[in-house]
Amino acid sequence: MGAGTEPGGESRSDEGWERFLRESVAGVAGAPKEPSARAREVAKRLREEPGPGPEGWRGYTPARPKRRMVWYVTGLLAALVLLVVALAPGRVVDLFAGGETGSAPQAAQRPTVHEPFRGSPAASWADGAAGITLPEARAVGWMGAAEVEKALASSRDFLVASSLDRAVLRGERPEKAIALINPYQKDVQDLLETGLRTPGEKNDPLLLFSRFQPSRTRLVGDVVKTRGRLTYQEGERGALQVTADVTFVYPVTRADADGDEAEIVRTIVRRELVLSWDDPAKVITRPGTFSITSYKYDMTNGGCGDAPRGYLTPPFGRDGHADGTGTRIDPYDRDAPVGRGGSSGNGCDSATRS
């Protein structure tokens, strides 16, 4: 067959030959196209892999439950609960008991003879004098920096001698502390002499000293926890004025208590003292002593309601209910001002925690 003839042997016109050439290049409309090699491969794989039939209209296939994830999350939460119980059992008990701050401590938090500060914020405080911090000394008024440093150390010595000395805590006379007070300050000297001999509302030695009656109360262990600081500024007539703000926590029990099951009470006393180291050229004083400008204190679990006895009287057993008729305070809140001054008063401050 010639290049210019039709399949039947007839001659092809010029127009027909031109149309034939165009269709050979562009392809005839609607003619099937050869699929590519990649398309043939994908179609073959789909035919060989069994699968679900076409999903119906508005059909719904429920998702498989993620059981492994549920068990994983449940196990993780259980492990966290066990960890919390192991680290803080007392807090977990309080949570389920619905206890509030200041409620009776649970068994896991009660103090013991071997751990008298258990369950108390004071457990993390420093021991004794180590909890009373001193500022850096600089020259003030009539004193140079070295003299200020010495006066600050002596001011702390007074706090130790008046509120930490074991003999004084057992009710003995605070000789070392008295020796640091200006002997010419008549009102304070009268308070000391009268109060230590016959305590009264206006002459209560507890205004300056911490003392327990040995026939009634016994300290537990060898540690008293403290937290506080000394600050200073220039006072009247160029004096060095030192302000002490210190909280003391005393664990005590009955004097006749015996054994590990003894009841432990923590008596908490916060003292604020202002001491004036006067210039001997301007004020009658003895070198190495200070005058007491003011004294205040807050006390919880130390007795109240009765005439001053000159001793801290912690409530034990049923007596504990008699110490909660006054203002409820947090004895560990050191941001609040010290409220009691001039006399021990007859009010009973109740501790929200001890």
C-alpha positions in Angstrom: 0.0 0.0 0.0 1.4 3.4 -1.0 2.0 6.2 1.3 -0.8 8.2 -0.2 -3.5 5.5 -0.6 -6.4 4.5 1.7 -6.7 1.0 3.2 -9.0 0.0 0.3 -6.3 1.0 -2.3 -8.0 4.2 -3.2 -6.0 7.4 -3.6 -6.0 9.7 -0.6 -6.7 13.3 -1.2 -4.4 16.1 -0.1 -6.8 17.1 2.7 -7.0 13.5 3.9 -3.3 13.1 3.9 -2.8 16.3 5.9 -5.4 15.2 8.5 -3.7 11.8 8.8 -0.4 13.5 9.5 -1.9 15.8 12.2 -3.6 12.9 14.0 -0.5 10.8 13.9 1.3 13.5 15.9 -1.4 14.6 18.4 -3.3 11.3 18.7 -6.9 10.6 18.1 -9.4 12.0 20.6 -10.8 9.3 22.9 -8.1 6.7 22.0 -6.9 4.6 24.9 -3.5 5.6 26.3 -0.8 3.2 27.4 -0.4 3.3 31.2 3.1 4.2 32.5 5.3 1.5 34.0 4.7 3.0 37.6 1.0 2.9 37.2 1.0 -0.7 36.0 3.1 -1.6 39.1 0.8 0.1 41.6 -2.3 -1.5 40.0 -0.7 -4.9 40.2 0.1 -4.5 43.9 -3.5 -3.4 44.7 -4.9 -6.4 42.9 -2.7 -8.8 44.9 -3.4 -7.2 48.4 -6.7 -8.2 49.9 -8.6 -5.4 51.5 -12.1 -4.3 52.7 -14.6 -3.4 50.1 -15.6 0.1 49.4 -17.1 1.9 52.4 -20.8 2.7 52.0 -22.1 6.2 52.0 -22.4 7.7 55.5 -20.7 4.6 56.7 -18.8 4.5 60.1 -15.9 2.3 61.1 -15.3 2.4 64.9 -11.7 3.0 65.9 -10.0 0.3 67.7 -9.6 0.9 71.5 -6.1 1.9 72.4 -5.8 -0.6 75.3 -2.0 -0.4 75.5 -2.0 3.4 75.9 -4.7 3.1 78.7 -2.7 0.5 80.6 0.4 2.6 80.2 -1.2 5.8 81.6 -2.8 3.9 84.5 0.5 2.3 85.5 2.2 5.7 85.4 -0.4 7.3 87.7 -0.1 4.4 90.1 3.7 4.8 90.3 3.4 8.5 91.0 0.9 7.9 93.8 3.2 5.3 95.4 6.1 7.8 95.2 4.1 10.6 96.9 3.0 8.2 99.7 6.6 7.1 100.2 8.0 10.7 100.4 5.3 12.4 102.3 2.9 10.0 104.1 1.7 12.6 106.6 0.5 14.9 103.8 -1.4 12.2 102.1 -3.2 11.3 105.4 -4.1 14.9 105.9 -5.4 15.2 102.4 -7.9 12.3 102.8 -8.7 13.3 106.3 -9.7 16.8 105.2 -7.4 18.4 107.8 -6.6 22.1 107.9 -3.5 23.9 108.9 -3.4 23.8 112.7 -5.4 20.7 113.1 -4.1 17.9 115.4 -1.0 16.3 113.8 -1.4 12.8 112.4 0.6 9.9 113.8 3.2 10.3 111.1 3.9 13.9 112.1 3.7 13.7 115.9 7.0 14.6 117.6 8.8 11.9 119.5 11.6 11.8 122.1 14.1 10.9 119.3 12.6 13.4 116.8 11.1 16.2 118.8 10.8 18.5 115.8 9.1 16.0 113.5 6.2 17.7 111.6 7.3 21.2 112.5 8.7 23.9 110.2 11.5 24.3 112.8 12.9 20.9 111.8 14.8 22.6 109.0 16.0 25.6 111.2 19.5 25.9 112.6 20.4 24.8 116.1 20.9 27.3 118.9 23.1 30.4 118.3 23.7 29.3 114.7 20.2 30.4 113.8 20.8 34.1 114.9 22.4 35.9 112.0 24.5 39.1 112.3 24.9 41.8 109.7 28.2 43.1 108.4 29.6 45.7 110.8 30.3 49.3 109.8 31.0 52.5 111.8 27.9 54.0 113.4 27.7 57.0 115.8 30.4 56.9 118.4 31.6 53.4 117.4 34.0 52.3 114.7 33.4 49.2 112.7 35.5 47.0 115.0 33.5 48.2 118.1 30.2 47.7 116.2 31.2 44.1 115.4 32.0 43.5 119.1 28.7 45.0 120.2 26.8 42.8 117.8 28.5 39.7 119.0 27.7 40.7 122.7 24.1 41.3 121.8 23.9 37.8 120.4 25.6 36.5 123.6 22.7 38.1 125.6 20.2 36.1 123.5 22.1 32.9 124.1 22.5 33.6 127.8 18.8 34.6 128.3 17.0 32.1 126.0 19.3 29.2 125.2 21.5 28.6 128.3 20.5 25.2 129.7 20.8 26.3 133.3 18.5 29.3 132.7 16.0 27.0 130.8 15.9 24.8 133.9 14.9 27.9 136.0 18.2 29.0 137.3 19.2 32.7 137.7 20.5 34.2 134.4 23.7 35.6 135.7 25.5 35.9 132.4 22.6 37.7 130.8 22.2 40.1 133.7 25.9 41.0 133.5 25.4 42.4 130.0 22.7 44.9 131.1 23.6 48.4 132.1 23.5 48.3 135.9 22.4 51.9 136.1 19.2 51.3 134.2 17.0 51.3 137.2 13.6 50.2 135.8 15.1 47.1 134.2 17.1 46.2 137.3 14.0 46.5 139.4 12.2 44.1 136.9 15.1 41.7 137.2 15.3 41.6 141.0 11.6 41.6 141.7 10.6 39.4 138.8 13.1 36.6 139.6 12.1 36.7 143.3 8.3 37.2 143.2 7.0 37.3 139.6 4.0 39.5 138.9 2.2 41.0 135.9 4.5 44.0 135.8 7.6 42.2 136.8 7.6 39.0 134.8 11.0 37.6 134.0 9.6 35.9 130.9 9.7 39.4 129.3 13.4 38.8 128.9 14.2 35.2 129.8 13.0 31.7 128.8 12.6 29.5 131.9 10.8 26.3 132.7 9.9 25.0 136.1 12.1 21.8 136.6 9.6 20.1 138.9 7.0 20.3 136.1 8.7 20.5 132.7 11.7 18.9 131.1 13.5 19.8 127.9 13.6 17.0 125.3 17.1 16.5 123.7 19.9 19.0 123.6 18.7 21.2 120.7 16.6 24.4 120.7 15.8 25.5 117.1 16.1 29.2 116.3 15.6 31.6 113.4 16.2 35.3 113.6 18.5 38.2 112.9 20.1 41.3 114.4 19.9 44.7 112.6 21.3 48.1 113.7 21.2 51.8 113.1 22.3 55.0 114.9 20.1 55.8 117.9 19.8 58.7 120.3 22.9 60.7 121.2 25.0 58.8 118.7 24.3 55.4 120.3 24.5 52.1 118.4 20.9 50.8 118.4 20.6 47.0 117.9 17.3 45.3 117.2 17.0 41.6 117.7 14.0 39.6 116.3 14.4 35.9 117.1 12.1 32.9 117.3 13.0 30.0 119.7 11.3 26.6 119.6 11.6 24.5 122.7 10.5 20.8 122.7 9.4 19.8 126.2 7.7 17.0 128.1 6.5 16.4 131.6 9.2 16.3 134.2 8.2 12.8 135.3 7.6 11.4 131.7 9.5 8.3 130.9 9.9 6.1 127.8 9.5 6.7 124.1 5.8 7.3 124.4 6.2 10.6 126.4 4.0 13.4 125.2 6.0 16.1 123.4 4.9 19.8 123.3 6.7 22.5 121.4 6.7 25.9 123.2 7.5 28.7 120.8 8.7 32.1 121.8 9.4 35.0 119.5 11.3 37.9 121.0 11.9 41.4 119.8 14.5 43.4 121.8 15.9 46.9 121.1 19.3 47.4 122.8 21.1 50.7 123.1 24.9 50.7 123.2 25.4 54.2 124.7 28.4 56.5 124.5 29.8 56.6 128.1 30.6 60.2 127.5 26.9 61.0 127.2 25.1 58.4 129.2 25.8 56.8 132.5 26.7 53.2 131.7 29.3 50.6 132.4 31.6 49.7 129.4 30.6 46.5 127.7 26.9 46.8 128.7 23.8 48.0 127.0 20.5 49.6 128.0 17.2 47.9 127.0 15.1 50.3 125.1 12.1 48.0 124.5 11.1 44.4 124.8 8.2 42.4 123.2 7.4 38.8 122.8 4.8 36.4 121.4 4.4 33.0 123.1 2.4 29.9 122.2 2.1 26.6 124.1 3.7 28.3 127.1 0.8 28.8 129.5 -1.7 31.6 129.9 -4.7 32.7 131.9 -3.2 32.5 135.3 -1.1 35.0 137.3 2.5 35.1 136.1 4.6 32.4 137.6 7.9 33.4 136.1 8.0 30.2 134.2 6.8 28.9 130.8 4.1 26.4 131.5 3.4 24.2 128.5 0.0 22.5 128.3 0.1 18.7 128.6 -2.8 16.3 128.2 -6.2 17.8 129.0 -4.5 21.1 129.9 -3.9 21.6 126.2 -7.5 22.7 125.7 -7.0 25.6 128.1 -4.4 27.2 125.8 -6.6 27.9 122.9 -9.1 30.5 124.0 -7.4 33.6 122.6 -6.1 34.7 119.2 -5.0 32.1 116.7 -1.6 32.9 115.4 1.0 31.2 113.2 4.1 31.2 115.5 6.3 30.6 112.4 5.1 33.7 110.6 8.0 36.0 111.0 6.5 38.7 108.7 3.8 39.6 111.2 4.8 42.2 113.9 5.5 41.0 117.4 2.3 41.8 119.3 2.9 41.5 123.1 4.9 44.0 125.0 5.2 45.5 128.5 3.6 42.5 130.3 2.8 38.9 129.6 -0.9 39.6 129.8 -3.7 37.2 130.4 -4.7 36.3 126.8 -4.0 32.9 125.4 -2.6 32.8 121.9 -3.4 29.6 120.2 -0.9 28.2 117.6 -2.3 27.2 114.2 0.8 24.9 114.0 3.7 24.0 116.2 
